[in-house]
Amino acid sequence: MDWNERIQAMDEAAWKKVNIAGGIVLGLVVGAVLFFLSDYAEFGPYAFMGAVVLALFVPRFVQSRVDRSVHVGQIAMLFTLAACMGVYIVYPLLMK
């Protein structure tokens, strides 16, 4: 049984859990690329472009490959990215 058949065989509740987990992981990866790699001078401009490419095209690619909606995962990614942004803003303020 290949991946696409396994995904198609999942019920909606299981797919939603996988979708949320994938969105959280992708949000953490995008946050790491955007906020940690951009601190290095040689990666700065490329980090932003990489984060945008990951955030926009990975969910579209997955949705086209599995023929199921990844909207819930995109929302989870946005909330995770917002949390990363909050940590990135608040952490230096607390360390002063």
Secondary structure, DSSP 4 states (H G I P E B T S, - for coil): --HHHHHHHS-HHHHHHHHHHHHHHHHHHHHIIIIIGGGSTTTHHHHHHHHHHHHHHHHHHHHHHH-S--HHHHHHHHHHHHHHHHHHHHHHHHT-
